[in-house]
């Protein structure tokens, strides 16, 4: 099966601070790199404040063109990172069919925007890229309801806190770049993008809003929808080049990809061409083997092996740009002298992957003739360094964390700290693996999401209020 899929955002060394990450579009801030005097109606105040011309905001000096990713491409898929639309994405039950050409794929993305169909928007992305977000969202939504962050009756299917509408989009098909047999870069040259935010549609629970929002912020929320319009042709004129939107071919059909788009702009900023040959995907025989081999490769600084162990569908973008990463770091670090002599995991199925919870880990430093081991015993862990051994249990850790917390913390915050330590210790730290064509790979984005879920599952509703008061 030919399925290049999508991977996580790649940001090479040297990119300027503040470059937004995938899933975190910075709507309301003008894209980095816009020239002095640009007067599109971006502003830095929350919705409800008077508009301030962009030329009065003292933008940073022009450094590169990669800000277009956030200014337009990421704006097209702002639903992926917006708190309101995050819930809408959870109800995608099927993946939309692809397109016959790269330009048609990009237009399908715009079509979903024009209908205000945020679920359809996600479905227009490449299947593996969409699945990274839709697979775990249902569980996360349930946890947020349990914690009282969102309303119990919040309906993800009807959520529309952020609406984007594209009109008269124009592409320069003659300038399209064919990167390889499965990646093509389309060139957007004209049209408009209207972004409307209506914070009243965000299904936050009343108690939660009372705790996190001031009176003025609540007043802003009640003002209703706020709209901004982006003239793409004007942005293209200012930048001196079309907006690049990457598309990928999956099983003979083309899909737009935010992840490949970000990688394309990163390569462009670093004046690097797309490699002609990727780092191949070489998995392991089991989830346990995949985790063990990744740990060993990381200890040895073997970046090539780390990339090989990433899923070929979800992390295809890192396989494709892998040679650039390898050239950037130079020669491999070589063996560290540390050997993984034992690694055992307990596996449990998740939506879209397998959670491998580490139950035993033993590392041997051959150079120093030293051994470290960590063994899970129920809700306790036994830690040994050479001949010294100690046993720590979940309730002991929770009590320790609570006692070591600042004595000035309110009781609710101290209890939240205790529950967090207790819950994380009892669940253990899990690494998420996926299976593709019979081989097992480690999924970094799914693992990161599972860490967040581990935290959510550890908390109680009253803990949220305690942590909010702690942040005040």
Secondary structure, DSSP 8 states (H G I E B T S, - for coil): --B---------TT--TT---TT---TTS--TT--TT--SS--SS-TTS----GGGS-------STHHIIIIIHHHTGGGT-HHHHHHGGG--S----BSSHHHHHHHHHHHHHTT-HHHHHHTB-HHHHHHHHHHHHHHHHHHHHTTSB-TT--GGG--SEEEEEEEEEE-GGG-EE-SSSEEEEEEEEEEEEEEE-GGGS-B-HHHHHHH--HHHHHHHTT--EEEEEEHHHHHHHHTS-EEEEEEEETTEEEE-HHHHHHHHHHHHTT----SS------BSSHHHHHHHHHHHHHTT-HHHHHHTB-TTTTHHHHHHHHHHHHHH-S-----SEEEEEEEEEEEEETTEEEEEEEEEEEEETTTTEEEEEEEETTEEEEEETTEEEEEEHHHHHHHHHHHS-TTS-HHHHHHHHHHHHHHHHH--EEEEEEETTEEEE-HHHHHHHHHHHHHHH--HHHHHHHHHHH-
